[in-house]
Amino acid sequence: MDSFLIRGGCRLKGRVEISGSKNAALPEMAISTMGEGKTTLKGVPRLSDTDSMCKLLGELGCHVYRHEPGTPTSIGMSAAHPPLNGPLEITVLEDKCCEARYDIVKTMRASICVLGPLLARRGKAVVALPGGCAIGDRPVDLHIRGLRKLGAEFTIENGNIVGTVRGRLKGCRMYLGGAQGPTVLGTINVMAAAALAEGETVIVGAACEPEVSDCAELLNKMGARIRGHGTPEIRIEGVDRLKGAEHRVIPDRIETGTFIMAAAITNGELELKHCNLDHLIAVIDRLEEVGVKITRENGTIFVSSSRRLQAIEMTTQPYPGFPTDLQAQLMALLSLADGISVITERIFPDRFLHVGELNRMGASIRKEGPTAIIHGAKELHGAPVMASDLRASAALVMAALVAKGTTRLDRVYHIDRGYEKIEQKLIAVGADIERISERISAKAAA
Ligand code: EPZ
C-alpha cells in the first residue's frame, strides 16, 4: 500500500488539465457492452476503478483496447504535465458470460452498472452484492425494484444478485425515488435496460446528475431514444438493437471542485482546463460565499483566493445541489475559515470518517448525527493520517498542502481509485508530494 509524504506550506499556482469523469466513464463502459460493434470512449480517466472495469469487461467477453496517450504540449500544456489518455475501444467478442464476480465487485462497487446492460442484452445477470463501504450501507434495492418493474426476475443466491429475463423487458411508467432521494447508478441501470425494452418506459423521480445525462447521450448515439434526461422524468422508447458509437466523457466535476478548493486552501491561483462550471453551480455559490474568486472563459476556470475564508453552512443534496462527493473537501477548507461552519450530509449520513483525521491535524470539528460543526482553526499541522475513502483522502491531501510540517497519508490506494495522476498534477503546480511505495517503506523500516 503506497503512502504520500506531503510537505505543507505551498501556494498552488499554474494550470491543471481536468480528466474525464470517473462516475460517467464507469457506467458508460458498462453500457458499451450493449452495442453491436465497437464503442470508442474518449477521455476515460486512467484509474484503478477504470482498470477494474476493463478487467470486468474482459471477463464479460469484450476486447478492450486503450490507444497510446497524447502529448500535453499538443493542447498547450507544459511538458511537465502528465500525458493525456488515448481513447478506449470496447468491442463485444462473445456474450455468454453474464457474471460480475465478488472479487471485482468488492474492489469497485460501480460493477453494479453491468446489471441493467446484461439483463437487457443477454437476458441474464449474476452480480455479486456490493455490501457496505466506508461511506455507508449503499443498498441496491432501487436498482432491483426498477428492473423488476421492467419484467426482470431476481433471486439472491450465495451473496449474488441473480437476474433473468423471460423473452424481452417491457417498458412501463415507474417511480424510482428512495428515502434519500433519487439514485444515480440505479437510474442509469434502469434507463440503459429500458433502451432495449419493448415499448415506452417513463422513469419518474430519476436522478438529474450530469453523469446520468452523459450516459443518455452515449445511449442515444448508440441508437437509443431517450428524452428528458437531466430532469426528474426520463422517457425511453425501446429499440430492437443498439450499435457501437463514439463518445467523449464529460469532464470530472468532482475533480474540478477538488482543485478549486485546493487552490483556495493554499491561497493559490489555478487555471483549470477542460471543465464545465455549469455542473458546479451549487459549489460555486457556496465557495463564493466562503470568499473564493472563480471566473471562467470558455472551458477554462480561473480560481484565486487571497484573503481569510468565511464560515458558511452547507447541506449536501442530489444534483443540482451541493454534491456529497465534495463534502469532505469543503470540510477541510472550512476548518481554516473564520468562525463556525455547519455541514449536513443528506445523501450518505455516515460519510464522516475524515472528521477524526482532520482533527488529528489540528482542525476542530464536532459531529452530531448527520451534521458536522466546524470551528475554524488558525492553522493545521502535519501528522500521520489514514485515507478511509476516496473523497476523504482528497480532503486530507488538501489539509496537508497547507499544514505546517509534513503529513504522511497512508492507504492512498483510495485516492488512486478516483483521481487521475493526482500527485503529478499537484506537483506540476507547486505541491511538495512524494509517493512512497510499500516496498520502499518496508525497506526503510528494516
Ligand atoms: C454514485 O453512487 C456515485 N458513484 C457516488 O460517487 C456518489 O457519491 C453518489 O452517486 C451520490 O451522488 C458512481 O457514480 C460510481 P446513489 P450511487 O444510488 O449511484 C440511497 C465517489 O466518491 N440508495 O445515487 O451508488 C443511497 O444509500 C462516489 O465518486 C438506496 O437507498 O449512489 C444514498 O443514500 C462514492 N437504494 C442515495 O440513495 C438504492 O438502491 C444516493 O445513492 C440505491 C441508493
Residues whose N, C-alpha, C, O or C-beta is under 5 A from the ligand:
A	BS01	EPZ	N23 A110 R138 P139 V140 D141 L142 H143 G178 Q180 G181 P182 T183 V184 L185 G186 T324 D325 I347 F348 L390 R391
